[in-house]
Amino acid sequence: MDGVLVIDKPKGVTSHDVVYMVRRKLGIKKVGHTGTLDPIATGVLPILIGKATKLSDRLTASNKEYIAEFKFGIQTDSLDITGNVTHASAMIPSEDSLRKELENFTGDILQEPPIYSAIKIKGKKLYEYARAGEEIEIPKRQCTIYSMKLLDSSENRFIIYINCSSGTYVRSLIRDIGLKLKSFATMTELRRVSTGKFNLDISVNKEQLENCSLDILENKLIPIDKALELEKIELPVEMYTKITNGVICKVNHVYDVNSEYNIYCKNITLVLENICIITMYGVSR
């Protein structure tokens, strides 16, 4: 069984917990995911099964969409409501000022990741420094906010939509918005509604995963070629033995050297067999 199964991760479990659930259900060890969702977060978590595990880096780089809820007046060490309060303020910004600030944050921005995150610095994950009480300088990282908008608010409860690049920390984004508005802000809930082409409409929730048959789950599986969304190149069957033995073969076509392709031979995706890299180096006439 090879492909991508989109899980709607429930609150309170880790991404690895979901991987374990899928392994146990399918009886397959070769299972991974495309990027961590914090335990507090819910929503789209693409699970990679079989040969699809080799696509992890590629699929993790996709853009994301989130619905985030937060409150003003406090900031915690983890930048979400599960952490310990480190700063407090009585300042609650208005809806109008928040809307304007959301516009100011669109585009390329620099943000400092949360200390409670899995980013590695000097061989250790940031949360390991935090738990040990060690101070560490956290370099800022660039990310892109494509759009944000205020969806709802009531008293000190604000819900926003975020469309952003991979690598964006919503907790850090909310912290920075609070600071710009001369207050503090902390994320209270987070739901990922899409990552790349994967969205909630094609997801399987925990109850469905546990109770449905293997046949139904297999029907929910997204094939590797559809997950990649690349132009397909089918090589002649007679090339297979040469290619698998490292022989360079001439392809009698012209391909764009700046494009990427899903390369097949004998109905096998060669990229996933460690035979070809995914970028074609072009053949000119």
CORZIBEL-V578491 format. One record per helix or strand. SS is the DSSP state (A for helix, B for strand). FROM is the first residue (numbers start at 0). TO is the last residue. Records with the same first field share a line. If there is no record, write none. Layout:
BEGIN
SS->FROM-TO  FROM-TO
END
This chain:
BEGIN
B->2-8  30-32  40-48  63-71  73-75  79-79  84-87  106-111  119-120  123-124  139-152  157-163  184-194  197-198  203-204  221-221  230-234  259-264  267-268  278-278
A->14-25  49-59  94-103  125-130  169-179  199-201  205-210  213-219  223-227  236-243  269-272
END
